[in-house]
Amino acid sequence: LHKTMYVLFLLFQILGAVILGFGIWILADKTSFIAVLQMSSPSVNTGAYILIGVGALTMLMGFLGCLGAVNEIRCLLGLYFTCLMIILLTQVAAALVIYFKKESLKGELSHIVEDLIEKYDPSDEERRNSQNAWDYVQTQIACCGWTGAKDWENNEILRNKSNAEYPCSCSNRSKDLMEGRGFCTLEDLVNGTATYADWPVHEQGCMDGVEQWLKDNLGIILGVCTGVAVVELLGMILSISLCKNIHSEDYTKVPKS
């Protein structure tokens, strides 16, 4: 039982380090879709700090649980069990909130991206990081806008130029993708005006691309979450078993009268 607990505590150290690292990555990342959310929505920053706290707590609990098992300290094992139960219940609550509020979260996300597209300005240094992150998303997913390229017609700069330019990161031509950001000039204009239908860009909106990515990776995400929950349940069961074992040994050491 002790050897099993030691292995489990090691797993918790690794798990805590992964969760901690993921939270730090969310705060530090400046080039992916996470960066767009992180700069536009305070709830993402809050979630990142929660992940960092949970990761640090998981690592600390792994250490205290190992210490309690080695020295057979029941209060440490009890503390370990209680913290694991709190972490597990928090994860379940977070999953339920995401599930039941997915439509409102999707709406908030749409608003964030639409606002970013409308105010996109390559010369705006204050918004450069979030704009670069969105360009990266459009290039990597091969998409344009949130629901489609038509979203870019709401951009103030493109509207003032009669849509004679288009976002380079949306383009389906390799020479435009070399630019990677900003606007590219449309060739062979008729009457000096155009619509999104005249742009050489991808037809798919990024919303569909992100949803497809989630569907493609849903099995991995669910597998990781299930694995974490199983490890936590095993830790709770084994810590209780070890507590009972220590309690039984204590009684056997009492001299008989």
N, C-alpha and C positions, 0 to 999 in steps of 0.2 A: 504493500500500500504506500509506503514511504517513497519508494522509487518512482511509482506512478505519479505521486504528487510532485516530486522534483521535476519530472519531465513536463508536467502540466504548468508548473511555475515558470519554467524556461519558455514554454509556448506563450505564456502571458507576457513575459518580458518582450518577446519578439512582436507579439500582437500590439502591445502598447507602443512600441517604437514605430510600428507601421502607421497606427492611427495618429500618433504625434507628428510623424513625418508628413502624412497626408494633409493635416491641418496647416502645417507650416508651408507646404507647397501651394495650398489655396491662397494664402496671404502673399506669397512671393511670386507666383506665376503671373507673367505679364503678356503671354503670347497665345493663349488659348481661349476657348469659350468661357471658361471659369473666370478669366480676367475681366471679361465684359460684365459678368454678373457681380464680381467682387467690387468693381469700381462703381457700379450703378445701383446696387442694392445693399443696404446696411445689414440685412438679414444674413447675407452670405458671409460677411465678416464675423457676425455673431456666431454662425455655425462653425466657422473655422476655429474660433477661440474655444468653443465647446469641445471640438474634436481634440484640440491641443490639451485641454484640461482632462478629458476622458483618457487620452493616451498616457499622460503623465500619471494619472491616478491608477491606471491599469498596471503600469510598470512598478509603481510604488506598492500596490497590493500584491503583485507577484513576489516582490522582495520580502514584504512582511509575512506573506503566507509561507514562503520558504523558511524564513526565520522561525516562524511558529511551529512548523513541522519538524525542523531540526532539533529545536529545544523543547518541543512538546508543550508549547504555551497555548492554552485553550483560548485565552482572550484574543490573541492575534488571529487564530484560526476563525474565531467567531466574527471578528472585524472583517476578515477576508471574505467570509460568506456574505455578510451584510452588504459590503460594498459591491460584490459581484451581483447580488440581487438587485441593488439600486441601478447599476449600469445596465443590466438586462431589461429591467422594466422601463428605463429611459429610452432604450433602443426600440422597444416595442411601441412605446407611446409616440416616438418620432416617426416610426414607420406608418402608424395609423393616421397621424396628422397629415403626412405627405399624401397618403392614399385618399383620404376624404377631402383634402383641399387641393388636389392636383389640378382641378379646373381653374381655381382662383390663382394658383401658382403659375399656371400656363398663361393666364391673362396678364399677370404682373410681368412675366417674362416678355410677352409680346409688346407690352407698353414700353419696357426698358429698351428693347431693340429698335422699335419704331422711332422712339425719341432720339436714339443714337444715330439712326440713318437720316432723320430729318435735319439734325444739326451737324452732320458730318462735314468737317472742314479741314483739309490737309494742312492748312496754315495755323490751325489752332493748337498751340503747344500744350495747353492745359489738358486737352482731351486726347492727346496723341497716343498714349498707351492703350486706352480703350478702343480707339479707332484702329490702331495697328492690330489689336487682338481680333476685332471683327473682320478685318481684311484677311487675317490668318484663317479664321473660320470659313469664310467664303471660298478661299483658295483650296483649303484642305478637303472640304466637303463637296466642292464643285457646285455651289449653290449661289443664289442671288437674292438679297432681301430676306425678309422673314417669311412672308407668304408667297413671294415671287418678286421678279424684277420691277414690277409696277410700284412697289414700295419706294423705290429710289426716285420716282417722279415727284415725291413730296420733299425731296432735298432742296433746300433754299438755293444753293449755288447752281445746281442743275436746272432748276426752274427758271432762274434768271438768265441762263444761257440757252433757253429753249430746248433743253435736252440734247444739245449738240455734243455733249460729252457724256460719258458713262463711267461707273466705277471700274477701275482696272482689275481689281480682285475678283470681279464677277465674270470677267471675260473668258471665253472658250478658245481664245487664241494665245499661243505660247509667248508671242512677242509682248503682249500686254501684261502677262503674268510676270515677266522679267521686271517690270516696274513694281508690281506687288501692292502698291497703295496709291491713293489719290485718284484722279480722273484722267481718262484717255479720250482723245478727240475722235469723234465719229467721222469716217471718210465718206465721200460721195453723198453729201447732204442734198436733199431736194427742198428748195425754198428756204434753206437755212434753219429749218425746224425738224424735230423728230419726236418719236414716242419710244417707250421702252421696247416695243416690238421691233424697232429698227436696230437695236443694240445687238452686237455679237456677244451675247452673254448666256449663261446657263438659265434654263427655264425653271428648274426646281428651286423652290424656296428653302431656306435653311431650316425652317420649322420641320418640314418633312425629312430633311437630312438628319437632324438631331433625333427625331423620333425613330427613324430607321436605325440609327446607331444604338439607341437604347434597346430596341427590339433585338438587334443582332447580339448585343452584349448582356441581355437580361439574364441569361442562364448563368453567366460568370458572376454577375452582381448578386443574384439570389444564392448561388453556391457559396460565395464568400460570406454573405450575411448568415446563412445557415450554419456554416462551419464555425463562425465566431460564436453563435448562440450555443452550439453543441459543446464547444470548449468551455464556455462559461457555465453551462449546466453541469458538466463533468466536474469542474472545479468546485461548485457548490456541493455536489453529492459527496465527493471525496473529502472535502474539508469537514463536513458533518460526520462522516464515517471515522475520520481520524480523531475528531473531538471525542466521539463515543469510545473509541479504542483507548485513548489516553485516560478517560474517565474510568474505564474498566480496569486498566492497569493500576490506577491509583488505589482502587479498592482491594486489589490482590496484594498490594504491598502493606496493607494494614495487618499488624500481627494479631493472630487469634488468641483470645483469652483462654 
